[in-house]
C-alpha cells in the first residue's frame, strides 16, 4: 500500500505546475491543449484515485471514514475472526487523544511523550473474511435498552475505556456513577438507553490481602468457591457480561476451598503444595461461569470471555529493567515459540467457557469468546512502555496495558461482530 504523500511535496509540485501553465499564456493553441489535457487528467484522478489522503493527527468524523466501513457479508458468519494477521492501514483511527475526553491519563501515551505513530496504522485481517471497521451506530443499535458490563481487572477496564471512546463518536455518554477509588464506573447513553459498566474484580472470587506480622505481603488468600459479590450482586441487571482476568494470579497467593487451605501459587513453603497459576485461573473461571448458570435471575444473559492478554516485557521483568520499545507488530513466526505460556492460559480459559456453554444451553444462557491472545501476541508495539505518566514509579515500563487509541480497539471490533452474529 502506498504511503500517504507528504503535504509539503504536494504543494511544491503544484507551484511548479503553475509556472509551466503561465509560460503558455503567450501560446494560445498550446494553452488550450494544455487545459484540455489537465482537465482530463484531473477527472481521471478524481474518479479513480483512492481516498486515503487523510490527516493523521485529526479525526473529524468525516464521510470518507464512515464510507470505509466494510459491511459484513455471509462469509463472515462462518469465518473464524481470530485467525489472521495485521495489515497496514493508512486511515486515521476513529478517535484520538484529543477527540476522546475520557481517555485516562495513564493510557494517553501521546500526552505522556510517545512520538512514534506507526503502531496506529495496522488493522486485523482474518484469514477467511474481513473484520468490519467499528461502527458506533451499529453497536448502539444492537445494545439499545441493554446493560453491558466489563468484569475483571484493569485490562477489563482498558477495553471499556476503548469502547467508551469509540461510542462517544456517535453519542456523548453521561457518567452516572464513580466510586471513591475509581474502580467501579457506570456510563449511560441516553439516546439509546444503553448502560456501560466497569466492575473491578482482581480474581472474580473472594480475595483478601494476606498480612504477616502486621504487614501486607502483596499476596492474597483466594477462596475459590466464593464468588466476589462486587460483580455477582449486579449480575441480574446485566444483559452482556464480558469477563477478563488473569494477571493478578502471578504472585504469592494461597488457595482455599470450603475454608481449608488446598495449595498456593509461588509461596515456596515446604508444607504447602504449589499448584501454579494455571490451576487457580481454571478454578476461578469455572466458579464464575457456574455461578452464572446457577443464577435463577440471570436467564438470557450473554457471557463473553476475553482471553488472556499477554504482558510483553523484553530485556527483563517489570521490576528488573524490562521494557517494550517496539514500534511495529511482529509476524506470527516471531511469536510462535514465545507465546507458549500465554497460550496455555488462553487454552485454560477457552476450555472453561466451552464447559459453561454446554451447560448454559440448558438454562437459556449464552457463552462466547473474544479470542484476542493470538492477535495481541503480535502487538508488543501497542503498550505504553515508559509513556504512562506515573510519577511514583519513574523508569518502570507498562508492557501489560494498551495505549488509547491503539491495538486494543480491535477487541471491540471483535465484540461488535460477535454481538452482530447473535443479534
C-alpha positions as CSV (number, residue, x, y, z in Angstrom):
1,X,0.0,0.0,0.0
2,X,1.4,3.4,-0.9
3,X,2.3,5.8,1.9
4,X,0.4,9.0,2.4
5,X,2.0,11.7,0.3
6,X,4.0,14.5,2.1
7,X,1.9,17.7,2.1
8,X,4.9,19.9,1.6
9,X,6.0,18.0,-1.5
10,X,2.4,18.1,-2.8
11,X,2.3,22.0,-2.6
12,X,5.7,22.3,-4.2
13,X,4.6,20.1,-7.1
14,X,1.5,22.3,-7.6
15,X,3.7,25.5,-7.7
16,X,5.9,24.0,-10.4
17,X,2.8,23.2,-12.5
18,X,1.5,26.7,-12.1
19,X,4.7,28.2,-13.5
20,X,4.5,25.9,-16.5
21,X,1.0,26.9,-17.2
22,X,1.9,30.6,-17.0
23,X,4.6,30.1,-19.6
24,X,1.9,29.0,-22.1
25,X,-0.2,32.2,-21.9
26,X,1.5,33.7,-25.0
27,X,0.9,30.5,-26.9
28,X,-2.9,30.2,-27.3
29,X,-3.1,26.9,-29.1
30,X,-0.7,25.2,-26.7
31,X,-2.6,26.8,-23.8
32,X,-5.9,25.3,-24.9
33,X,-4.3,21.9,-25.5
34,X,-2.7,22.0,-22.0
35,X,-6.0,23.0,-20.4
36,X,-7.9,20.1,-22.1
37,X,-5.1,17.6,-21.1
38,X,-5.1,18.9,-17.5
39,X,-8.9,18.7,-17.1
40,X,-8.9,15.1,-18.5
41,X,-6.1,14.0,-16.1
42,X,-7.8,15.7,-13.1
43,X,-11.1,14.0,-13.9
44,X,-9.5,10.6,-14.1
45,X,-7.8,11.2,-10.8
46,X,-11.0,12.3,-9.0
47,X,-12.9,9.2,-10.3
48,X,-10.2,6.6,-9.8
49,X,-7.8,7.7,-7.1
50,X,-8.1,6.0,-3.6
51,X,-9.4,8.4,-0.9
52,X,-6.6,7.7,1.6
53,X,-5.1,11.1,1.8
54,X,-6.4,11.9,5.3
55,X,-5.0,13.8,8.2
56,X,-3.1,11.6,10.7
57,X,-3.3,13.9,13.7
58,X,-7.0,14.8,13.5
59,X,-10.3,12.9,13.4
60,X,-13.2,14.9,12.1
61,X,-15.7,12.1,11.7
62,X,-15.7,12.7,8.0
63,X,-17.6,10.9,5.3
64,X,-14.5,9.2,4.0
65,X,-14.1,7.2,7.2
66,X,-17.7,6.4,7.5
67,X,-17.9,5.1,4.0
68,X,-14.8,3.0,4.5
69,X,-16.7,0.6,6.8
70,X,-16.9,-2.8,5.3
71,X,-20.3,-4.3,5.6
72,X,-20.3,-7.9,6.9
73,X,-21.3,-10.5,4.3
74,X,-22.5,-14.0,4.5
75,X,-18.9,-15.3,4.6
76,X,-18.4,-13.5,7.9
77,X,-20.9,-15.7,9.7
78,X,-18.7,-18.8,9.4
79,X,-15.3,-17.1,9.4
80,X,-13.0,-17.5,12.4
81,X,-12.4,-13.9,13.3
82,X,-9.4,-14.7,15.5
83,X,-7.1,-16.4,13.0
84,X,-5.4,-13.9,10.8
85,X,-2.7,-11.2,10.7
86,X,-2.1,-7.5,10.9
87,X,-2.1,-5.5,7.7
88,X,-1.2,-1.8,7.1
89,X,-4.0,0.7,7.2
90,X,-3.2,4.4,6.3
91,X,-6.5,5.7,7.7
92,X,-6.6,7.6,10.9
93,X,-8.0,5.9,14.0
94,X,-11.7,6.6,14.7
95,X,-10.8,8.7,17.7
96,X,-7.7,10.5,19.0
97,X,-6.4,11.5,22.4
98,X,-7.9,14.9,21.6
99,X,-11.3,13.9,20.4
100,X,-12.0,11.4,23.2
101,X,-12.3,13.2,26.6
102,X,-12.5,10.1,28.7
103,X,-9.0,8.6,28.0
104,X,-7.4,8.1,31.4
105,X,-4.0,9.8,31.9
106,X,-2.0,6.5,32.2
107,X,-3.4,5.2,28.8
108,X,-2.9,8.5,27.0
109,X,0.5,7.6,25.6
110,X,0.9,10.6,23.3
111,X,0.2,13.1,26.1
112,X,2.9,11.2,28.1
113,X,5.5,11.7,25.5
114,X,5.2,8.9,22.9
115,X,6.2,10.2,19.5
116,X,6.0,7.2,17.1
117,X,2.6,6.7,15.4
118,X,3.1,3.8,13.1
119,X,1.5,1.4,15.6
120,X,-1.8,3.1,14.9
121,X,-1.8,2.1,11.2
122,X,-2.5,-1.6,11.4
123,X,-5.7,-3.5,11.1
124,X,-6.6,-7.1,12.0
125,X,-7.4,-9.2,8.9
126,X,-9.0,-12.6,9.5
127,X,-7.8,-15.3,7.1
128,X,-11.2,-16.1,5.5
129,X,-13.1,-12.8,5.7
130,X,-12.9,-9.1,6.6
131,X,-13.4,-7.7,10.0
132,X,-15.6,-4.5,9.6
133,X,-14.3,-1.2,10.9
134,X,-16.0,-0.4,14.2
135,X,-19.3,1.3,13.6
136,X,-20.6,3.0,16.8
137,X,-24.1,3.5,15.3
138,X,-24.4,-0.2,14.6
139,X,-23.1,-1.1,18.1
140,X,-25.5,1.2,19.9
141,X,-28.4,-0.1,17.8
142,X,-27.7,-3.7,18.9
143,X,-27.4,-2.8,22.6
144,X,-30.2,-0.3,22.8
145,X,-32.1,-0.6,26.0
146,X,-29.4,-3.0,27.4
147,X,-26.7,-3.1,30.0
148,X,-23.1,-4.2,29.2
149,X,-20.5,-4.8,31.9
150,X,-16.8,-5.4,31.8
151,X,-15.9,-7.6,34.8
152,X,-12.4,-8.2,35.9
153,X,-9.0,-6.5,36.3
154,X,-7.6,-3.3,34.9
155,X,-7.4,-4.8,31.4
156,X,-11.2,-5.2,31.5
157,X,-11.3,-1.5,32.3
158,X,-8.8,-0.8,29.5
159,X,-11.3,-2.4,27.0
160,X,-14.2,-0.5,28.5
161,X,-12.2,2.8,28.0
162,X,-11.6,1.9,24.4
163,X,-15.3,1.2,23.8
164,X,-16.3,4.4,25.5
165,X,-14.1,6.4,23.1
166,X,-15.4,4.6,20.1
167,X,-19.1,5.0,21.1
168,X,-18.6,8.7,22.0
169,X,-18.0,9.4,18.3
170,X,-21.8,8.7,17.9
171,X,-23.2,9.9,21.2
172,X,-21.8,11.6,24.3
173,X,-22.2,9.4,27.3
174,X,-23.2,10.7,30.8
175,X,-21.3,9.5,33.8
176,X,-23.7,8.3,36.4
177,X,-21.5,6.5,39.0
178,X,-17.9,6.5,40.1
179,X,-16.7,5.1,43.4
180,X,-14.2,6.8,45.7
181,X,-11.3,4.6,44.4
182,X,-12.4,4.9,40.7
183,X,-12.7,1.1,40.4
184,X,-16.4,1.0,39.5
185,X,-17.8,3.2,36.8
186,X,-21.1,3.5,35.1
187,X,-21.9,5.5,32.0
188,X,-25.3,6.0,30.3
189,X,-26.1,6.8,26.6
190,X,-29.5,8.4,27.0
191,X,-30.5,8.5,23.3
192,X,-30.1,4.7,23.1
193,X,-30.9,3.9,26.8
194,X,-27.7,1.9,26.9
195,X,-25.7,1.5,30.2
196,X,-22.0,0.7,30.2
197,X,-20.3,-0.5,33.4
198,X,-16.8,-1.4,34.6
199,X,-16.9,-3.8,37.7
200,X,-13.5,-4.2,39.3
201,X,-12.6,-7.8,40.4
202,X,-9.0,-8.9,40.7
203,X,-9.7,-12.6,40.9
204,X,-13.5,-13.0,40.2
205,X,-13.7,-14.9,43.5
206,X,-13.4,-13.6,47.1
207,X,-9.9,-12.4,47.8
208,X,-8.3,-11.0,51.0
209,X,-4.9,-9.3,51.1
210,X,-2.5,-11.5,53.0
211,X,-1.0,-9.9,56.1
212,X,2.0,-11.4,58.0
213,X,3.2,-9.8,61.3
214,X,1.0,-6.8,60.6
215,X,2.5,-6.1,57.2
216,X,0.9,-6.6,53.8
217,X,2.8,-9.2,51.7
218,X,1.3,-8.3,48.3
219,X,-0.2,-11.8,48.1
220,X,-3.8,-12.8,48.6
221,X,-5.9,-15.6,50.2
222,X,-8.2,-16.7,47.4
223,X,-11.5,-18.6,48.2
224,X,-12.1,-20.5,45.0
225,X,-15.6,-21.5,45.9
226,X,-16.8,-18.0,46.9
227,X,-17.8,-15.5,44.2
228,X,-16.8,-11.8,44.5
229,X,-20.1,-10.0,45.5
230,X,-18.9,-6.8,43.8
231,X,-19.9,-8.2,40.4
232,X,-22.3,-11.1,41.5
233,X,-24.9,-8.8,43.0
234,X,-25.1,-6.7,39.8
235,X,-25.5,-9.8,37.5
236,X,-29.3,-9.9,37.3
237,X,-29.4,-6.4,35.8
238,X,-26.7,-7.1,33.2
239,X,-27.5,-8.3,29.6
240,X,-24.0,-8.7,28.4
241,X,-21.1,-9.7,30.8
242,X,-17.6,-9.6,29.5
243,X,-15.1,-11.3,31.7
244,X,-11.3,-10.9,31.6
245,X,-8.9,-11.7,34.4
246,X,-5.5,-13.4,35.0
247,X,-2.6,-11.1,35.7
248,X,-3.1,-10.9,39.5
249,X,-2.6,-14.7,39.7
250,X,1.2,-14.4,39.2
251,X,2.2,-13.6,42.7
252,X,2.3,-15.4,46.1
253,X,-1.4,-16.4,46.6
254,X,-2.9,-19.0,48.9
255,X,-5.8,-21.1,47.7
256,X,-8.8,-22.1,49.8
257,X,-11.9,-24.3,49.3
258,X,-14.5,-24.8,52.0
259,X,-12.4,-22.6,54.2
260,X,-9.5,-25.0,54.0
261,X,-6.0,-24.3,52.5
262,X,-5.6,-26.6,49.5
263,X,-2.4,-25.1,48.0
264,X,-0.7,-22.0,46.8
265,X,0.9,-20.2,43.9
266,X,4.5,-19.3,44.2
267,X,4.5,-19.5,48.0
268,X,7.7,-21.6,48.4
269,X,6.6,-23.2,51.6
270,X,7.6,-26.8,52.3
271,X,4.2,-28.0,53.6
272,X,2.0,-26.2,51.0
273,X,1.6,-27.6,47.5
274,X,2.4,-25.1,44.8
275,X,-0.5,-25.7,42.3
276,X,0.6,-23.0,39.9
277,X,-1.3,-20.0,38.4
278,X,-3.0,-22.2,35.8
279,X,-4.8,-24.2,38.4
280,X,-6.1,-21.0,40.1
281,X,-7.2,-19.4,36.8
282,X,-9.1,-22.6,35.8
283,X,-10.9,-22.8,39.1
284,X,-11.9,-19.2,39.4
285,X,-13.3,-19.0,35.8
286,X,-15.1,-22.3,36.5
287,X,-16.6,-20.9,39.6
288,X,-17.7,-17.6,37.9
289,X,-19.3,-19.3,35.0
290,X,-21.0,-21.9,37.2
291,X,-22.4,-19.1,39.3
292,X,-24.0,-17.5,36.1
293,X,-25.5,-20.8,35.1
294,X,-26.9,-21.4,38.6
295,X,-28.3,-17.8,38.9
296,X,-32.1,-18.0,38.8
297,X,-32.4,-14.3,38.0
298,X,-29.9,-14.3,35.2
299,X,-31.6,-16.3,32.4
300,X,-30.9,-15.0,29.0
301,X,-27.6,-13.3,29.9
302,X,-24.9,-13.3,27.2
303,X,-21.5,-14.0,28.8
304,X,-18.3,-13.4,26.8
305,X,-14.7,-14.3,27.8
306,X,-11.9,-12.1,26.6
307,X,-8.9,-14.4,26.5
308,X,-5.5,-13.8,28.1
309,X,-3.8,-10.6,27.0
310,X,0.0,-11.1,27.2
311,X,2.4,-9.0,29.1
312,X,5.3,-8.3,26.7
313,X,8.4,-7.2,28.7
314,X,11.7,-7.6,26.9
315,X,15.2,-7.5,28.4
316,X,14.0,-8.2,31.9
317,X,10.9,-8.3,34.1
318,X,8.8,-5.3,35.0
319,X,11.0,-4.7,38.1
320,X,14.3,-5.5,36.6
321,X,14.5,-3.1,33.7
322,X,12.1,-4.9,31.3
323,X,10.7,-2.7,28.5
324,X,8.6,-2.7,25.4
325,X,10.1,-0.3,22.9
326,X,9.0,-1.9,19.6
327,X,7.2,0.4,17.1
328,X,5.7,-2.1,14.7
329,X,4.0,-5.5,15.0
330,X,5.8,-8.8,14.9
331,X,4.9,-11.6,12.5
332,X,3.5,-14.9,13.6
333,X,6.8,-16.7,13.2
334,X,8.4,-14.4,15.8
335,X,5.8,-15.3,18.5
336,X,5.2,-19.0,17.9
337,X,7.8,-20.0,20.5
338,X,7.5,-17.1,22.8
339,X,3.7,-17.4,23.2
340,X,3.8,-20.8,24.9
341,X,2.8,-19.9,28.5
342,X,0.4,-17.2,27.4
343,X,-1.2,-19.7,25.1
344,X,-1.5,-22.2,27.9
345,X,-3.5,-19.8,30.0
346,X,-5.6,-18.9,27.0
347,X,-6.4,-22.6,26.5
348,X,-7.5,-23.0,30.1
349,X,-9.9,-20.1,29.8
350,X,-11.3,-21.3,26.5
351,X,-11.8,-24.8,27.9
352,X,-13.8,-23.3,30.8
353,X,-16.0,-21.1,28.6
354,X,-16.8,-24.2,26.4
355,X,-17.6,-26.2,29.5
356,X,-20.0,-23.4,30.6
357,X,-21.5,-23.1,27.1
358,X,-22.6,-26.7,27.0
359,X,-24.3,-26.4,30.4
360,X,-25.7,-23.0,29.7
361,X,-27.7,-24.2,26.7
362,X,-30.0,-26.0,29.2
363,X,-30.5,-22.8,31.1
364,X,-31.1,-20.3,28.3
365,X,-27.7,-18.7,28.8
366,X,-25.2,-18.0,26.0
367,X,-21.5,-18.1,26.3
368,X,-19.0,-17.0,23.7
369,X,-15.3,-15.9,23.4
370,X,-13.3,-12.9,22.3
371,X,-10.1,-14.8,21.5
372,X,-7.6,-12.0,21.4
373,X,-4.5,-13.8,22.6
374,X,-3.0,-14.7,19.2
375,X,-3.6,-11.3,17.7
376,X,-2.1,-9.4,20.7
377,X,1.0,-11.6,20.8
378,X,1.9,-9.9,17.6
379,X,1.5,-6.4,19.0
380,X,4.3,-5.7,21.5
381,X,4.3,-2.2,20.0
382,X,1.0,-1.2,21.4
383,X,1.8,-0.8,25.1
384,X,2.5,2.5,26.9
385,X,6.0,1.4,27.9
386,X,7.6,4.4,29.7
387,X,4.8,6.7,28.4
388,X,2.2,6.1,31.2
389,X,2.8,9.2,33.3
390,X,3.4,7.5,36.6
391,X,5.1,9.9,39.0
392,X,5.8,7.3,41.7
393,X,7.4,4.6,39.6
394,X,9.5,6.5,37.1
395,X,11.7,4.3,35.0
396,X,9.3,1.4,35.1
397,X,7.6,0.4,31.9
398,X,4.0,-0.7,31.5
399,X,4.0,-3.6,29.0
400,X,0.7,-5.0,30.1
401,X,-1.9,-2.3,29.4
402,X,-2.6,-0.8,25.9
403,X,-2.4,2.7,24.6
404,X,-5.6,4.5,23.6
405,X,-6.1,4.7,20.7
406,X,-4.2,1.5,19.8
407,X,-4.4,-2.2,19.0
408,X,-6.9,-2.8,21.9
409,X,-9.6,-1.1,19.7
410,X,-9.6,-4.3,17.7
411,X,-11.1,-6.1,20.7
412,X,-14.2,-4.0,20.3
413,X,-14.4,-4.7,16.6
414,X,-14.3,-8.4,17.6
415,X,-17.0,-7.6,20.2
416,X,-19.3,-5.9,17.7
417,X,-19.0,-8.7,15.2
418,X,-19.7,-11.3,17.8
419,X,-22.8,-9.4,19.0
420,X,-24.0,-8.8,15.5
421,X,-23.9,-12.5,14.7
422,X,-26.1,-13.1,17.8
423,X,-28.4,-10.2,17.2
